Amino acid sequence: MYELTDIVQKVLLAIRTDGGAVRHPTLDSGDKSMSLESVATTAVIKKLEKELDSSREEMNRYKSELESSSESFKVVIALKNNKLQQLEKELESSREEMKGWKNVMNENDRQIIRLELALEWSKMELTECKEEVATKSDLIATKRLKIGVLQMDSESIKGELELCKEEVKRKSDTIKIKDEKIAELAKSLGAVQKITTPMGSIDQCHKETIRATFTGISRLTSEDCFSGSMGSAGSFWAISISRHYEGRKKYLSVDLWIVPPYNQLIPSNMVYYRMNLFSHNGSKPAHSTQWDTSRYDRNATAWGSTTFISFEDLFKSSNEFVKKDSIMIAIDFIPFPGF
């Protein structure tokens, strides 16, 4: 009968591998001492179980021999019974020891599971932190983009503010110029009133009339087309026509120009004027404006009407204003030099 230590030593010797290390395919090498003892204990239990089975078979054989043999076999049977009891005790002891190791292993397994769960929880927290960092990064990028847009808007507003300041200055200058012109016009109006008070009707005044025939009307552009000039009140006068648009509608624009004498400044004149368009089948004006008054000087050398007549009415065949692509225009005017 082998002692327990002898059996363990033989088992360890049988399962020892390269370098003297004990290997077992089902155990982790993390806890070497526990794995070694567990393997040894398992091997011992298997060995004891085999011996127990063998002893039982032998005991049965001895019992049968006992029945058919002499009294001497009773001693052998008693010895075998003792050995069997001893083996059973050793087996029970080994089982108890194995239960203890199993409890230790189960506790280690639970510890490993707890660590694995803690690791997974840490991974989840790390993932959440990464997602939160990504969200915060996107938010920061959005805020920076908004800041950039606000900075651009600020620069744009500054530019608009400068433009507004320039526009205000320009309008202030324009208002100042208009105020000066209004003052001049008021002065001129006072002069005209002084003139017209004793005059009575304009028809009673001496009128000048400048006449002109213009050709190529269908090819008229926005550039002024001038007539010949005539002298009156110390200056020369001329008619100009051009094409003018109000929205999409096309008009004939007519102006009375003052032409200064050669190498002289334009004298100041207050002028009454009326524009007339003649039909080619009559001697009287077929289309005229009301009498109007304007002040001519070096800053205003032409006055008239930009919408004298629409091209639609001008080229209407029943009016006979245009013949052979030509029209006849006359302007009656009364100049008052020095006003």
C-alpha positions as CSV (number, residue, x, y, z in Angstrom):
1,M,0.0,0.0,0.0
2,Y,1.4,3.3,-1.1
3,E,1.6,6.3,1.2
4,L,-0.3,9.5,0.0
5,T,3.0,11.5,-0.4
6,D,4.4,8.7,-2.5
7,I,1.4,8.8,-4.8
8,V,1.5,12.6,-5.1
9,Q,5.2,12.5,-5.9
10,K,4.6,9.9,-8.6
11,V,1.7,11.9,-10.1
12,L,3.8,15.1,-10.1
13,L,6.6,13.3,-11.8
14,A,4.3,11.9,-14.4
15,I,2.8,15.2,-15.3
16,R,6.0,17.3,-15.1
17,T,7.0,18.8,-18.5
18,D,9.9,21.0,-20.0
19,G,12.0,22.9,-17.5
20,G,10.3,21.2,-14.5
21,A,7.1,23.2,-14.8
22,V,3.8,21.6,-14.2
23,R,1.3,22.1,-17.1
24,H,-2.4,21.5,-17.2
25,P,-4.6,22.4,-20.2
26,T,-7.5,23.6,-18.1
27,L,-5.8,25.8,-15.5
28,D,-4.3,29.3,-15.8
29,S,-0.7,29.6,-14.8
30,G,-1.5,32.7,-12.8
31,D,-1.7,30.9,-9.4
32,K,1.0,28.2,-9.8
33,S,0.9,26.7,-6.3
34,M,-2.9,26.4,-6.3
35,S,-2.8,24.8,-9.8
36,L,-0.1,22.3,-8.8
37,E,-1.9,21.2,-5.6
38,S,-5.2,21.0,-7.4
39,V,-3.8,18.8,-10.2
40,A,-2.0,16.6,-7.6
41,T,-5.2,16.3,-5.5
42,T,-7.3,15.4,-8.6
43,A,-4.8,12.8,-9.7
44,V,-4.7,11.4,-6.1
45,I,-8.4,11.1,-6.0
46,K,-8.5,9.4,-9.4
47,K,-5.8,7.1,-8.2
48,L,-7.6,6.3,-4.9
49,E,-10.9,5.7,-6.8
50,K,-9.1,3.3,-9.0
51,E,-7.5,1.6,-6.0
52,L,-10.9,1.5,-4.2
53,D,-12.6,-0.1,-7.2
54,S,-9.7,-2.6,-7.5
55,S,-9.9,-3.3,-3.8
56,R,-13.6,-3.9,-3.9
57,E,-13.1,-6.3,-6.8
58,E,-10.4,-8.0,-4.8
59,M,-12.6,-8.1,-1.7
60,N,-15.4,-9.7,-3.6
61,R,-12.9,-12.2,-5.0
62,Y,-11.6,-12.8,-1.5
63,K,-15.1,-13.3,-0.1
64,S,-15.9,-15.9,-2.7
65,E,-12.6,-17.5,-2.0
66,L,-13.4,-17.3,1.7
67,E,-16.5,-19.3,1.2
68,S,-14.7,-22.0,-0.7
69,S,-11.3,-21.7,1.0
70,S,-10.0,-22.4,4.4
71,E,-10.1,-20.3,7.5
72,S,-6.8,-18.7,6.6
73,F,-8.4,-16.4,4.1
74,K,-10.4,-14.7,6.8
75,V,-7.2,-13.0,8.0
76,V,-6.5,-11.8,4.5
77,I,-10.1,-10.5,4.2
78,A,-9.7,-8.7,7.4
79,L,-6.5,-7.1,6.2
80,K,-8.2,-6.1,3.0
81,N,-11.1,-4.7,4.9
82,N,-8.8,-2.6,7.0
83,K,-7.0,-1.4,3.8
84,L,-10.4,-0.6,2.2
85,Q,-11.4,1.4,5.2
86,Q,-8.1,3.2,5.2
87,L,-8.5,4.0,1.5
88,E,-12.1,5.2,2.1
89,K,-10.9,7.5,4.8
90,E,-8.1,8.8,2.6
91,L,-10.6,9.3,-0.3
92,E,-13.0,11.2,2.0
93,S,-10.1,13.3,3.3
94,S,-9.0,14.0,-0.3
95,R,-12.6,14.9,-1.3
96,E,-12.8,17.3,1.6
97,E,-9.5,18.8,0.7
98,M,-10.7,19.1,-2.9
99,K,-13.9,20.9,-1.8
100,G,-11.7,23.4,0.0
101,W,-9.6,24.0,-3.1
102,K,-12.8,24.3,-5.2
103,N,-14.1,26.9,-2.8
104,V,-10.9,28.8,-3.2
105,M,-11.0,28.4,-6.9
106,N,-14.7,29.6,-7.0
107,E,-13.8,32.6,-4.9
108,N,-11.0,33.4,-7.3
109,D,-13.3,33.0,-10.2
110,R,-15.8,35.3,-8.6
111,Q,-13.0,37.8,-8.0
112,I,-12.0,37.5,-11.7
113,I,-15.6,38.1,-12.7
114,R,-15.9,41.1,-10.5
115,L,-12.7,42.5,-12.0
116,E,-14.0,41.8,-15.5
117,L,-17.2,43.6,-14.7
118,A,-15.3,46.5,-13.3
119,L,-13.2,46.6,-16.4
120,E,-16.3,46.6,-18.6
121,W,-17.8,49.4,-16.5
122,S,-14.6,51.4,-16.8
123,K,-14.7,50.8,-20.6
124,M,-18.3,52.1,-20.7
125,E,-17.4,55.1,-18.7
126,L,-14.4,55.8,-20.9
127,T,-16.6,55.5,-24.0
128,E,-19.1,57.9,-22.5
129,C,-16.3,60.3,-21.6
130,K,-15.0,60.1,-25.2
131,E,-18.5,60.8,-26.6
132,E,-18.9,63.7,-24.2
133,V,-15.5,65.1,-25.3
134,A,-16.6,64.7,-28.9
135,T,-19.9,66.5,-28.2
136,K,-18.1,69.3,-26.3
137,S,-15.6,69.5,-29.2
138,D,-18.4,69.9,-31.7
139,L,-20.1,72.5,-29.5
140,I,-16.8,74.4,-29.2
141,A,-16.3,74.3,-33.0
142,T,-19.9,75.6,-33.4
143,K,-19.3,78.4,-30.9
144,R,-16.0,79.3,-32.7
145,L,-17.9,79.3,-36.0
146,K,-20.6,81.6,-34.5
147,I,-17.8,83.8,-33.1
148,G,-16.3,84.0,-36.6
149,V,-19.6,84.9,-38.1
150,L,-20.2,87.5,-35.5
151,Q,-16.8,88.9,-36.1
152,M,-17.5,89.0,-39.8
153,D,-20.9,90.7,-39.1
154,S,-19.1,93.2,-36.9
155,E,-16.7,94.0,-39.7
156,S,-19.6,94.3,-42.1
157,I,-21.5,96.5,-39.7
158,K,-18.4,98.7,-39.3
159,G,-18.1,99.0,-43.1
160,E,-21.8,99.8,-43.4
161,L,-21.4,102.3,-40.6
162,E,-18.6,104.0,-42.5
163,L,-20.7,104.0,-45.6
164,C,-23.7,105.4,-43.7
165,K,-21.4,108.1,-42.3
166,E,-20.2,108.9,-45.8
167,E,-23.8,108.9,-47.1
168,V,-24.9,111.2,-44.3
169,K,-22.1,113.5,-45.1
170,R,-22.9,113.4,-48.8
171,K,-26.6,114.0,-48.1
172,S,-25.6,116.8,-45.7
173,D,-23.6,118.4,-48.5
174,T,-26.4,117.8,-51.0
175,I,-28.9,119.4,-48.6
176,K,-26.5,122.3,-48.1
177,I,-26.3,122.7,-51.9
178,K,-30.0,122.4,-52.3
179,D,-30.5,125.0,-49.5
180,E,-28.2,127.3,-51.4
181,K,-30.1,126.6,-54.7
182,I,-33.4,127.2,-52.8
183,A,-32.1,130.5,-51.6
184,E,-31.1,131.4,-55.1
185,L,-34.4,130.3,-56.5
186,A,-36.2,132.3,-53.8
187,K,-34.2,135.3,-54.8
188,S,-34.9,134.6,-58.5
189,L,-38.6,134.1,-57.8
190,G,-38.7,137.4,-56.0
191,A,-37.0,139.0,-59.1
192,V,-39.5,137.2,-61.4
193,Q,-42.4,138.5,-59.3
194,K,-41.0,142.0,-59.6
195,I,-40.9,141.5,-63.4
196,T,-44.3,139.8,-63.8
197,T,-46.2,142.1,-61.5
198,P,-46.3,145.0,-64.1
199,M,-46.3,142.6,-67.1
200,G,-49.8,141.2,-66.8
201,S,-50.2,138.2,-69.2
202,I,-47.2,136.3,-70.7
203,D,-48.9,136.5,-74.1
204,Q,-48.5,140.3,-74.0
205,C,-44.6,139.9,-73.7
206,H,-42.3,139.7,-76.6
207,K,-41.6,136.0,-77.3
208,E,-38.8,134.4,-79.1
209,T,-39.3,131.1,-81.0
210,I,-36.6,128.6,-82.1
211,R,-37.6,126.0,-84.6
212,A,-35.8,122.8,-85.7
213,T,-36.4,119.6,-87.7
214,F,-34.8,116.5,-86.4
215,T,-34.2,113.4,-88.5
216,G,-33.4,109.8,-87.7
217,I,-35.9,109.7,-84.9
218,S,-36.2,105.9,-84.9
219,R,-32.4,105.7,-84.2
220,L,-32.4,108.2,-81.4
221,T,-30.3,107.4,-78.4
222,S,-29.8,108.8,-74.9
223,E,-27.1,111.1,-76.2
224,D,-28.3,114.7,-76.8
225,C,-29.0,115.6,-80.5
226,F,-28.7,119.4,-81.0
227,S,-30.3,121.8,-83.4
228,G,-28.8,125.0,-84.8
229,S,-28.6,128.0,-82.5
230,M,-30.2,131.4,-82.5
231,G,-29.2,134.6,-80.7
232,S,-31.5,136.4,-78.2
233,A,-30.9,138.6,-75.1
234,G,-27.1,138.5,-75.5
235,S,-26.9,134.7,-75.7
236,F,-27.4,131.9,-78.1
237,W,-30.1,129.3,-77.7
238,A,-30.6,125.7,-79.1
239,I,-32.9,122.7,-78.8
240,S,-31.7,119.2,-77.9
241,I,-33.7,116.0,-78.0
242,S,-32.8,112.5,-76.7
243,R,-34.3,109.2,-75.7
244,H,-35.4,108.7,-72.1
245,Y,-36.8,105.8,-70.1
246,E,-39.2,105.9,-67.2
247,G,-39.3,102.3,-66.1
248,R,-39.8,100.3,-69.3
249,K,-41.6,103.1,-71.1
250,K,-39.6,105.2,-73.7
251,Y,-40.1,109.0,-74.0
252,L,-38.8,111.8,-76.1
253,S,-36.8,114.2,-74.0
254,V,-36.7,117.9,-75.1
255,D,-34.5,120.7,-73.6
256,L,-33.8,124.4,-74.3
257,W,-30.1,125.2,-74.0
258,I,-28.3,128.4,-73.4
259,V,-25.0,128.7,-75.3
260,P,-22.6,131.4,-74.0
261,P,-20.9,133.7,-76.3
262,Y,-17.4,132.5,-77.4
263,N,-14.9,132.6,-74.5
264,Q,-17.4,134.2,-72.1
265,L,-19.2,133.1,-68.9
266,I,-22.9,132.1,-69.2
267,P,-25.0,135.1,-68.1
268,S,-27.8,134.6,-65.6
269,N,-31.2,134.5,-67.3
270,M,-34.7,133.9,-66.0
271,V,-36.6,132.3,-68.9
272,Y,-40.3,131.4,-69.5
273,Y,-40.6,128.6,-72.1
274,R,-43.2,126.4,-73.8
275,M,-42.4,123.4,-76.0
276,N,-44.4,122.5,-79.1
277,L,-44.5,119.5,-81.4
278,F,-46.0,120.0,-84.9
279,S,-47.9,117.5,-87.0
280,H,-46.8,117.2,-90.6
281,N,-50.3,117.9,-91.9
282,G,-50.9,121.2,-90.0
283,S,-49.2,124.5,-89.2
284,K,-50.3,124.8,-85.6
285,P,-48.7,122.8,-82.7
286,A,-50.4,119.5,-82.2
287,H,-48.7,118.7,-78.8
288,S,-47.5,121.4,-76.3
289,T,-46.4,121.8,-72.7
290,Q,-47.6,124.5,-70.3
291,W,-45.5,127.6,-69.8
292,D,-42.7,127.0,-67.3
293,T,-40.0,129.1,-65.8
294,S,-36.4,128.3,-65.0
295,R,-33.2,130.1,-64.1
296,Y,-30.2,129.6,-66.4
297,D,-26.7,130.2,-65.2
298,R,-23.3,128.5,-65.2
299,N,-24.6,125.6,-63.0
300,A,-27.8,125.1,-65.1
301,T,-27.5,125.5,-68.8
302,A,-30.5,123.5,-69.9
303,W,-34.1,123.0,-68.9
304,G,-37.0,121.1,-70.4
305,S,-39.0,117.9,-70.1
306,T,-37.7,114.4,-70.0
307,T,-41.1,113.0,-70.7
308,F,-42.3,115.4,-73.4
309,I,-44.1,112.7,-75.3
310,S,-44.0,108.9,-75.3
311,F,-42.6,107.1,-78.3
312,E,-45.9,105.2,-78.6
313,D,-47.8,108.4,-79.1
314,L,-45.0,109.9,-81.2
315,F,-45.0,107.1,-83.7
316,K,-48.8,106.7,-83.8
317,S,-49.7,107.0,-87.5
318,S,-52.9,109.0,-86.9
319,N,-51.0,111.8,-85.2
320,E,-48.6,112.2,-88.2
321,F,-45.9,113.6,-85.9
322,V,-43.2,111.5,-87.7
323,K,-42.7,111.7,-91.5
324,K,-39.7,110.2,-93.2
325,D,-38.3,109.5,-89.8
326,S,-38.3,113.3,-88.9
327,I,-40.1,115.6,-86.5
328,M,-40.7,119.3,-86.2
329,I,-40.2,121.0,-82.8
330,A,-40.5,124.7,-81.8
331,I,-39.8,126.3,-78.4
332,D,-41.4,129.7,-77.4
333,F,-39.3,131.5,-74.8
334,I,-39.0,134.8,-73.1
335,P,-35.6,135.6,-71.6
336,F,-35.0,138.1,-68.8
337,P,-31.2,138.7,-68.7
338,G,-29.6,139.5,-65.4
339,F,-32.1,137.7,-63.2
